[in-house]
Amino acid sequence: MSNDKVHLGHHARKRFGQNFLNDQYTIDAIVSAISPRKEDVMVEIGPGLGALTEPVCDQIDQLHVVELDRDLAARLREHPRLKEKLIVHECDAMKFNFDELAEEGKRLRIFGNLPYNISTPLIFHLLEKSQHITDMYFMLQKEVVERLAAGPNTKDYGRLTVMTQYYCQVIPVLEVGPHAFKPAPKVDSAVVRLVPYQKRPFEALDVNDLHRVCQDGFGQRRKTIRNSFRNFITPEQLESLGIDPGLRPENLTLEQFVSIANWLTNHR
């Protein structure tokens, strides 16, 4: 079945942020990067019209799919080629407990072409479940992937960067132009691989304090940390951690953010 034909009878819904992948070269490249294996527990978020679902199912015996659109979920349940292999979870991925799919001795692997309007909160939701996840492959807006992969001292470096890199290794996979979708989005896209750490390089005593330090810092990113963190730490205390109070948030490394968060946890 050609990718054009599967669009018949279904119009992309703006409220779900739907843009359907439609370019065979891109689809092949993504599936090759994911490299599905029968012994893995595979989960697709937002399968849509099945552009990735079909070739992934060609390589495995069972696939969990999480789909909010009830019409698309119904199509997948009745799909002549796929229905025997799919376990359809008709629900909001933001509320889905991915931990429930983890199986002893098997790798939990997640992929999807994420709707642009929920990609950041959904990534945060998944990071909290990351102890059970081997890796994740997501199609996102290119600028979001650039933020995920950014280093200190760059404009793309921010709260999303620090929190994602705290939990995961971030590996950009490929860039995808608007032509690969129907309807074509107004932005470029990219695929990223997120690999949760088995043992994190820097451990926060309380991850909520790391969230707070990131919010206080990047909420006022033009200020120096002397000012943006003044509600909970003095310049002298920052210096005692080996951190210059004259730096701005984007100058701090992940290790330094964790160091400040742990100081906060110990002095609350």
C-alpha positions as CSV (number, residue, x, y, z in Angstrom):
1,M,0.0,0.0,0.0
2,S,1.5,3.3,-1.0
3,N,1.8,6.0,1.7
4,D,-0.4,8.3,-0.4
5,K,-3.3,5.8,-0.2
6,V,-3.3,5.5,3.5
7,H,-4.2,9.2,3.8
8,L,-7.6,8.6,2.1
9,G,-10.4,9.1,4.5
10,H,-8.4,10.7,7.3
11,H,-7.7,14.4,7.5
12,A,-4.9,15.6,9.8
13,R,-6.3,17.2,13.0
14,K,-4.7,20.4,14.1
15,R,-5.7,19.9,17.7
16,F,-3.6,16.7,17.8
17,G,-0.7,18.4,16.0
18,Q,-0.9,15.8,13.2
19,N,1.6,15.8,10.4
20,F,1.9,12.4,8.8
21,L,5.3,11.0,7.7
22,N,5.1,10.3,3.9
23,D,8.6,10.0,2.5
24,Q,9.9,6.4,2.0
25,Y,13.6,7.3,2.2
26,T,13.0,9.0,5.5
27,I,10.9,6.2,6.8
28,D,13.6,3.6,5.8
29,A,16.3,5.7,7.5
30,I,14.4,6.0,10.8
31,V,13.5,2.3,10.9
32,S,17.1,1.4,10.1
33,A,18.3,3.6,13.0
34,I,15.8,2.1,15.4
35,S,16.8,-1.4,14.4
36,P,13.8,-3.2,16.0
37,R,14.5,-6.7,17.5
38,K,12.0,-9.4,18.3
39,E,13.3,-9.7,21.9
40,D,12.7,-6.0,22.7
41,V,9.4,-4.5,24.1
42,M,8.7,-1.9,21.4
43,V,6.3,1.0,21.9
44,E,5.3,3.6,19.3
45,I,3.7,6.9,20.5
46,G,1.3,8.4,18.0
47,P,1.4,5.8,15.2
48,G,-1.0,7.9,13.1
49,L,-1.5,6.2,9.7
50,G,1.2,3.6,10.3
51,A,4.1,5.0,8.3
52,L,6.6,3.7,10.8
53,T,4.3,1.1,12.3
54,E,4.2,-1.1,9.2
55,P,7.9,-1.5,8.5
56,V,8.7,-1.9,12.3
57,C,6.0,-4.7,12.5
58,D,7.7,-6.4,9.5
59,Q,10.7,-7.0,11.8
60,I,9.0,-7.9,15.1
61,D,6.0,-10.0,16.4
62,Q,4.4,-7.5,18.7
63,L,4.2,-3.7,19.0
64,H,2.5,-1.6,21.6
65,V,1.0,1.7,20.1
66,V,-0.3,4.6,22.1
67,E,-2.8,6.7,20.1
68,L,-5.1,9.4,21.3
69,D,-7.1,9.8,18.1
70,R,-10.0,7.3,18.4
71,D,-10.5,7.1,14.6
72,L,-6.8,6.2,14.1
73,A,-6.9,3.8,17.0
74,A,-9.9,2.0,15.4
75,R,-8.1,1.9,12.0
76,L,-5.1,0.2,13.6
77,R,-7.3,-2.4,15.4
78,E,-8.8,-3.4,12.1
79,H,-5.6,-3.1,9.9
80,P,-5.5,-6.2,7.8
81,R,-1.7,-6.6,8.1
82,L,-1.1,-5.3,11.5
83,K,-4.0,-6.1,13.8
84,E,-2.5,-9.5,14.9
85,K,0.7,-7.8,16.0
86,L,-0.6,-4.6,17.6
87,I,-1.6,-3.9,21.2
88,V,-3.5,-0.6,20.9
89,H,-3.6,1.7,23.9
90,E,-6.2,4.4,23.1
91,C,-5.1,7.1,25.5
92,D,-3.1,10.3,26.0
93,A,0.6,9.5,26.1
94,M,1.1,12.2,28.7
95,K,-1.0,10.1,31.1
96,F,0.2,6.7,30.1
97,N,2.3,4.7,32.6
98,F,5.1,3.3,30.4
99,D,6.5,1.4,33.4
100,E,3.6,-1.1,33.1
101,L,5.1,-2.3,29.8
102,A,8.5,-3.1,31.2
103,E,9.2,-6.9,31.2
104,E,11.9,-8.6,33.2
105,G,15.0,-9.3,31.1
106,K,13.7,-7.3,28.1
107,R,14.7,-3.9,26.8
108,L,11.8,-1.3,26.7
109,R,12.3,0.8,23.6
110,I,10.1,3.8,22.6
111,F,9.8,5.7,19.3
112,G,7.4,8.1,17.6
113,N,6.8,11.1,15.4
114,L,5.7,13.3,18.3
115,P,3.1,16.1,17.9
116,Y,5.0,19.4,18.1
117,N,2.6,20.8,20.6
118,I,3.3,18.2,23.3
119,S,6.9,17.1,22.6
120,T,8.6,18.9,25.5
121,P,6.2,18.0,28.3
122,L,6.0,14.4,26.9
123,I,9.8,14.1,27.0
124,F,9.8,15.3,30.6
125,H,7.1,12.7,31.4
126,L,9.2,9.9,29.8
127,L,12.4,11.0,31.6
128,E,10.7,10.4,34.9
129,K,10.1,6.8,33.7
130,S,13.6,6.4,32.2
131,Q,14.9,3.8,34.6
132,H,12.9,1.1,32.6
133,I,13.7,2.5,29.1
134,T,16.7,1.4,27.0
135,D,16.4,4.1,24.4
136,M,13.9,6.4,22.6
137,Y,13.9,7.6,19.0
138,F,11.7,10.7,18.4
139,M,10.9,12.9,15.4
140,L,10.8,16.5,16.7
141,Q,11.1,20.0,15.5
142,K,14.7,20.6,14.5
143,E,15.0,23.4,17.0
144,V,13.9,21.2,19.8
145,V,16.6,18.6,18.9
146,E,19.1,21.4,18.8
147,R,18.1,22.4,22.4
148,L,18.3,18.8,23.6
149,A,21.8,18.4,22.2
150,A,23.2,21.9,23.1
151,G,26.3,22.5,25.1
152,P,27.0,25.3,27.6
153,N,27.7,28.8,26.3
154,T,25.2,28.6,23.4
155,K,21.8,30.2,22.9
156,D,20.1,26.7,22.6
157,Y,21.3,25.6,26.0
158,G,18.4,25.8,28.6
159,R,16.2,24.0,31.1
160,L,15.2,21.3,28.5
161,T,18.9,20.7,27.8
162,V,20.0,20.3,31.4
163,M,17.1,18.1,32.5
164,T,17.4,15.8,29.4
165,Q,21.2,15.5,29.6
166,Y,20.8,14.8,33.4
167,Y,18.9,11.6,32.5
168,C,20.1,10.7,29.0
169,Q,22.8,10.7,26.4
170,V,21.4,12.8,23.5
171,I,22.4,11.6,20.0
172,P,21.0,13.5,16.9
173,V,20.3,11.0,14.2
174,L,19.1,12.8,11.0
175,E,17.4,16.0,9.8
176,V,14.1,15.9,7.9
177,G,12.6,18.6,5.7
178,P,8.9,19.6,5.5
179,H,8.6,17.7,2.2
180,A,8.6,14.4,4.1
181,F,5.2,15.0,5.7
182,K,1.5,15.5,4.7
183,P,0.5,18.2,5.5
184,A,3.9,19.8,5.2
185,P,4.8,21.6,8.5
186,K,6.3,25.1,8.4
187,V,9.4,24.0,10.2
188,D,12.3,21.5,9.7
189,S,12.3,18.4,11.8
190,A,15.0,16.0,13.1
191,V,15.2,12.6,14.7
192,V,17.0,12.2,18.0
193,R,18.0,9.2,20.0
194,L,17.8,9.5,23.8
195,V,19.7,6.8,25.8
196,P,18.9,6.9,29.6
197,Y,21.9,6.4,31.8
198,Q,22.1,3.2,33.8
199,K,24.2,5.2,36.2
200,R,24.0,8.9,35.8
201,P,27.3,10.9,35.7
202,F,26.0,13.3,38.3
203,E,23.4,12.4,40.8
204,A,20.9,14.9,42.2
205,L,19.8,14.2,45.8
206,D,16.4,15.6,45.0
207,V,15.5,16.1,41.3
208,N,12.8,18.6,42.2
209,D,15.6,20.9,43.4
210,L,17.4,20.5,40.1
211,H,14.2,21.5,38.4
212,R,13.9,24.6,40.6
213,V,17.5,25.6,40.0
214,C,17.0,25.3,36.2
215,Q,13.7,27.3,36.4
216,D,15.2,30.1,38.5
217,G,18.2,30.3,36.3
218,F,16.7,30.0,32.8
219,G,13.6,32.0,33.7
220,Q,15.9,35.0,33.9
221,R,18.7,33.9,31.7
222,R,20.2,37.4,31.1
223,K,20.8,37.8,34.8
224,T,24.0,36.5,36.5
225,I,23.4,33.6,38.8
226,R,24.4,35.9,41.7
227,N,20.9,37.5,41.1
228,S,18.8,34.6,39.7
229,F,19.8,32.3,42.6
230,R,19.8,34.9,45.4
231,N,16.6,33.6,47.0
232,F,18.5,30.4,48.2
233,I,22.3,30.8,47.9
234,T,24.7,33.7,48.5
235,P,27.6,34.6,46.1
236,E,30.0,33.4,48.8
237,Q,28.3,30.0,49.0
238,L,28.5,29.7,45.2
239,E,32.2,30.4,45.4
240,S,32.6,27.7,48.1
241,L,31.3,25.3,45.4
242,G,33.9,26.6,43.0
243,I,31.3,28.5,40.9
244,D,31.8,32.1,39.8
245,P,28.7,34.1,40.8
246,G,29.2,36.4,37.8
247,L,28.4,33.6,35.4
248,R,25.0,33.4,33.6
249,P,22.9,30.2,33.6
250,E,24.0,29.2,30.1
251,N,27.6,29.2,31.2
252,L,27.1,26.5,33.9
253,T,27.8,22.9,33.1
254,L,25.4,20.1,34.0
255,E,27.7,19.1,36.9
256,Q,27.5,22.7,38.3
257,F,23.7,22.7,38.1
258,V,23.6,19.4,40.0
259,S,26.2,20.8,42.5
260,I,24.0,23.8,43.2
261,A,20.8,21.7,43.5
262,N,22.5,19.4,46.0
263,W,23.6,22.3,48.0
264,L,20.0,23.5,48.1
265,T,18.8,20.1,49.2
266,N,21.3,20.0,52.0
267,H,20.5,23.5,53.2
268,R,16.7,23.6,53.0
